[in-house]
């Protein structure tokens, strides 16, 4: 290969890379506001699904834990929404948990999971998730694991069901413990 | 400039990327379990393929052959990133479901294959037609496969329940092996139709 050919190739590659870099910077700038807006809309949709009577969702942070404080139309706090994750069958399951003022579960939603399609993936269905509503930490066990348990596991997906149940319970226990301590 | 519409048609039927060239099977296995995701994937591939074929054909005379592969990859990566940002802005749900397979279009062999085998040797219009044809061929293939897989594996199409409530889903269909089974049957059907056509 001649010297001239090498320099020519390097030059062309550099020009094309620079052009594409410039183009991408422009695309990034134009799409960024839209992407952030979509993220917010989606976040709000999930929050509203958990707390249908919530009017405002304010992002807060306490001891390094991020959560949403849910306000009703009279600007009173009616609950909080936390995000937690739990190890399932195919990796971590990301769960959003709404907790009402009495320390009970208001509702939960699966944000992300990697469970087996058709089996573990059924944890995202309302049939399973609606069982969590109004439950206290003591009741958050699978029926087959503990006699106090009030959660029915999905057929063929015990590990995924247990992961969600345990994850939500552990979060609830942690939050309730903290609240008691701060009240004393 | 000679324009030949055969370039458009051939990607859809005779040289269909999935059923004939057997390229791009990896994203196909991953996202063809749901009709909605596959349509998203198909549209992304059409856009990237047409864009990269156009650009590669445009610059084919300036690019020395020993740096052509890195140049093609840069061009493809640029279009994939544009698609990635745009999809995130338009439909975050499809964007999330496609996950890592969207950026992986960069290394999808259909796209580099068309750039190397076609666009780097042909004029702009024909290259665009070729890109559109192959992209639409891919989309049709992934659409048919996902239709069969979602219907049998989940009893739904686009999330709507089609099969009765008592239908027991054929689980293997929404797992990756199901995609292989469906592709196998469809390739056999296509071959059968072509053979019959030759006999007549």
Interface residues (C-beta under 8 A of the other chain):
Chain A: X1 X5 X8 X9 X10 X12 X13 X16 X17 X20 X23 X24 X27 X28 X31 X34 X35 X38 X39 X42 X112 X116 X117 X118 X119
Chain B: X33 X59 X62 X63 X64 X66 X67 X70 X71 X74 X75 X77 X78 X81 X82 X85 X86 X88 X89 X90 X92 X93 X96 X153 X154 X169 X171 X174 X175
